[in-house]
Amino acid sequence: MTDSNDDDLERRSSFRLDMEKELVDITWTDEKAQERIKKIACLDFARGGLKLDCDIALPLQTAVTVLFRSARPNNQKLYGKVLRCIKQDNGWFEIALVLDKDK
């Protein structure tokens, strides 16, 4: 019998890429209908969504555009909505985005 631990099991059903805190630009519209742009760290990227590290909270269901490599001509945009926003012990927020497959 092998010694196994539940922490060692991968629970995700899709591929996940560790982004090593690569900086991305996010754009969203705040509660005052103002467009906001912020450069933040992307922690993880998976087929279904992204995990971001941000110094401000974003309300659930907020539509967000994520721009990878914004300074390059071959930059990539992804569209998603805030699924989860959890305040961390350090005061920052871990934001989970679910990707919008229709865009």
Buried (B, 14 or more C-beta within 10 A) or exposed (E): EEEEEEEEEEEEEEEBEEBEEEEBBBBBEEEEEEEBEBEBBBBBBBEBBBBBBBEEBBEEEBBBBBBBEBEEEEEEEBBBBBBEBEEEEEEBBBBBBBBBEEE
